Amino acid sequence: MYGSRLRSLSAATVVTLITGYCLAAFVAPMDADQGFMQKIFYLHVPMAIVALGGFVFGGICAIMHLRTDDAKWDLRSYVAIHISVILGVGVLLTGAIWAKASWGHWWVWDEPTLVSFLIVFLLYATYTPLRFSIEDREKQARYASVFAITAGAFVPLNFLAVRAATSLVHPRTFDSADNLPGAMRTAFLVCFLGMVLLYVLLWRYEMAHKNTVAQLRSLKRKLAGDDGLRSRRSAAPELQV
């Protein structure tokens, strides 16, 4: 199910990303103050939006898990959060590079947008250790879902609170149409679409891998018997196929 049409999705992702970053590099105008370094905006901002959206998606999957008690929803939530955490690392790294080039500092602690994203990232960084700390699979899945729902609800609330705050340094990209005129808006939207496709592609690849592993373990159990295969200690949900 998850492995179907992965080649087509992979091709569409590559084409969209290449097109977007070619537009950003060669078509979108140069920023008057920051010069070429401002081009990192087309990577940093879409990655941040998709990472936060992935956290919310993980919370929605967690709601479905608690409603249905189906392990597949726990797995979907786990993979969604796992990929968003990886993207979150990329957001922090690209943000630090951009900050150093633009402001002369790797980090600005009195900037609410930067600190709020770091708080969200550190919150979700505890998700995997939480799962590792619980040996019972049912409790692990249930507690992880409660965590994902609570943290997922925190993401939009935190975003709204930051937008309402007075920004000291960090620019507001979507405050007005003049912030992204013409070719800049087109390049950004294509890059954003490419990042969304990349997230979906990575999510489906990992889901296909997890399902394949579950099927292989099921076959091994049938061949070796229930006692012939030791249960593994892992934070990832274990599907029963």
Buried (B, 14 or more C-beta within 10 A) or exposed (E): EBEEEEEEBBEBBBEBBEBBBEBBEEEBEEBEEBEEBBBBBBBBBBBBBBBBBBBBBBBBBBBBBBEEEEBBBBBBBBBBBBBBBEBBEBBBEBBBBBBEBBBEEEBBEEBBBBBBBBEBBEBBEEBBEBBEEBEEBEEBBBBBBEBBBEBBEBBBEBBEEBBEEEEEBBEEEEEEEEEBEEBBEBBBBBBBBBBBBBBBBBBBBBBBEBBEBBEEBBEEBEEEEEEEBEEEEEBBBBBEE
